[in-house]
Amino acid sequence: MNYNVDEKGYYGEFGGAYIPEMLYPNVEELRENYLKVIAEPDFQKEFNQLLKDYVGRPSPLYFAKRLSEKYNTKIYLKREDLNHTGAHKINNTIGQILMAQRLGKTRIIAETGAGQHGVATATVCALMGLECIVYMGEIDIARQAPNVARMKMLGAKVVAALSGSRTLKDATNEAIRDWINNPVDTHYIIGSAIGPHPYPDMVTRFQAIVSEEIKWQLKEQIGRENPDYVVACIGGGSNAAGTYYHYLHEPDVGIIAVEAAGLGIDSGESAATSVLGKEGIIHGCKTLLMQTKDGQITEPYSISAGLDYPGVGPMHAHLAKTGRAEFVSITDDDAMNAGLELSKLEGIIPAIETSHALAMFKYKTFKPDDVVVVNLSGRGDKDLQNYIDYFKI
Ligand SMILES: *Cc1c(COP(=O)(O)O)cnc(C)c1O
């Protein structure tokens, strides 16, 4: 079984590039060039240098002693929360801004929901001195004022999407419209392992640094490269794709994917795509997505803005379908409690997205000798108000 993308851009039956004709030249230009560019020594040198000196990599792999004692197994945390800007997203935006430069692009566009990807994009545009336009739903602009302020400070222009539900999917539509109108000078930085081929594969390759580091860090700490399990939360699936990448074809490594169940799988307020999703097309790729009988996309819900996506990247749809990964869904309540637990046991306040991955320990039992690596995708600073409101701190 192959879990990587094939030459046609598919992971099994999922993936591909389902795009309007007007977008074809842009996506085709990227598809023809991305592997060649990534392989260039000059690209590799600059990418790795920035990951080291600007992002602060390698991120530590930390043995969580007290959490391990609590769950009677060996838990290691991959500290992506310590990256510059507070999450894994910067790995991808650094990669894509270098790609854009190599392709001669001078203008960058992005979509954002909660603003995390918008901030990561605005950051690398400031770094490189490139024009940056971030599309964001009008409702999200009101809800996420601090991230809007960050993007503006970083020199980005934040454009409100005024149509539809005025949230992420409408912002994505606006970004696609912009790209169609500006095919020559503009690169569209997508923020997760989603979108038309080659985006899911390109984003996965930029995030693969996570499992590349886990391998040598584990070797250094316990004498072997492979843990028994790797665990990550899944919104679109980029931090998970990076965590799994170098372990996909290692059968002794179990893969656990954690989705947001919101208020509960059957509540109608959830984002558990692998359970509730059906095959369909969203944002240019064929994958599992939550939809009505007529194929209209269902509004997802999760307390964490980063997991609040109605689809899942095509790689993960394939991992779910083939059974290579075990999918678990975690409610808002369980996630919030797991976030508080990590804070108290380890002195680390995680992003609420990440708290979902941690809550898995409540439901799944491991052997005392199992080595379980959890990707700590982001830090909780951005979620402080949510934690305060929830726990009435
Ligand atoms: C955006 C985000 C996620 C979800 O996005 P993926 O592409 O699925 O990784 C998870 N954790 C954090 C901290 C995020 O900011």
PDBQT file of the ligand as one rigid body, heavy atoms in Angstrom, charges set to zero:
ROOT
HETATM    1  C1  LIG A 401      -4.296  25.515  12.464  1.00  0.00    +0.000 C 
HETATM    2  C2  LIG A 401      -3.973  24.661  13.611  1.00  0.00    +0.000 A 
HETATM    3  C3  LIG A 401      -4.298  23.282  13.631  1.00  0.00    +0.000 A 
HETATM    4  C4  LIG A 401      -5.072  22.599  12.546  1.00  0.00    +0.000 C 
HETATM    5  O1  LIG A 401      -4.528  22.674  11.277  1.00  0.00    +0.000 OA
HETATM    6  P1  LIG A 401      -3.871  21.401  10.567  1.00  0.00    +0.000 P 
HETATM    7  O2  LIG A 401      -3.635  21.852   9.181  1.00  0.00    +0.000 OA
HETATM    8  O3  LIG A 401      -4.845  20.276  10.665  1.00  0.00    +0.000 OA
HETATM    9  O4  LIG A 401      -2.624  21.112  11.291  1.00  0.00    +0.000 OA
HETATM   10  C5  LIG A 401      -3.888  22.526  14.719  1.00  0.00    +0.000 A 
HETATM   11  N1  LIG A 401      -3.227  23.092  15.761  1.00  0.00    +0.000 NA
HETATM   12  C6  LIG A 401      -2.916  24.400  15.777  1.00  0.00    +0.000 A 
HETATM   13  C7  LIG A 401      -2.190  24.953  16.959  1.00  0.00    +0.000 C 
HETATM   14  C8  LIG A 401      -3.274  25.231  14.717  1.00  0.00    +0.000 A 
HETATM   15  O5  LIG A 401      -2.956  26.538  14.754  1.00  0.00    +0.000 OA
ENDROOT
TORSDOF 0
